[in-house]
Amino acid sequence: MFGVVPKTMWSKRTPADDQNRILLGLNSVVVRTGRHTVLIETGIGNKQTAKMREIHQNTPQLPASLAAAGVRPEEIDVVLNTHLHFDHCGWNTTLHPDGSVTPTFPNARYFAHAGEVAHGRLQLDRDRVSYLSPNYDPLIESGQMTLLTTEGIRADPEIFPGISVEEFPGHTAQMLGIHIESRPHGGASEHACYIGDLIPTAHHLDPTWVIGYDLDPVRCIAERKRFYQRAIPEQWIVLFTHDHHTPAARVSLNDKGKPVASALSL
Ligand SMILES: [Zn+2]
């Protein structure tokens, strides 16, 4: 998770266990716009082999988390995936004991970038383990998933008013950030951005602390700087996919000019 950053440095921020693992979140976000209920990201899901579960020690819990929050799967109108790595779209579909796979959110329209699907289908040595087609192919085949294109996003980044997507390339070639903007009557507007794996946790705010999974770490450094140019002065709420302790924060620069997080309680 920390690429070329030495363990002597990152372990001060987040300690590893005896197998060199750190605690990570799989943070999904539900947005109720008043008209739509949107789900951003769907975690790892329930399709992992026993061996992979043993390695990652993850618990398949999105359905239970949604139930605890009073959100029924049938209520979700839109599911957005920042990219199609297995830890971001796992609960797009559910694996049943008979081996069948069905959409977890039967009434939702799913959105992902077409480039992610194309890349996953190449099954390259570098990252084939990250692309598990049962997480998206059934949805594409049934027409339930809309595949966004770079040109289409440039022409119109809005999914609907208040929710829009923007490419932040580097982790993958077309990774999406999700913008959430509230425009309350009379009150101050708020802007949140779910930044996916461009900045997976609050420990990764330093532009050079990029992760080993990034396909283009140099591009990630540039994209983080581009992100801060708006996120810091406009005081965005930054939503981190993989930070268990700090899922949401505002970012500012400290006296050394380094970006730091002020956690928000949700
Ligand atoms: Zn991830």
Residues whose N, C-alpha, C, O or C-beta is under 5 A from the ligand:
A	BS01	ZN	D87 D197
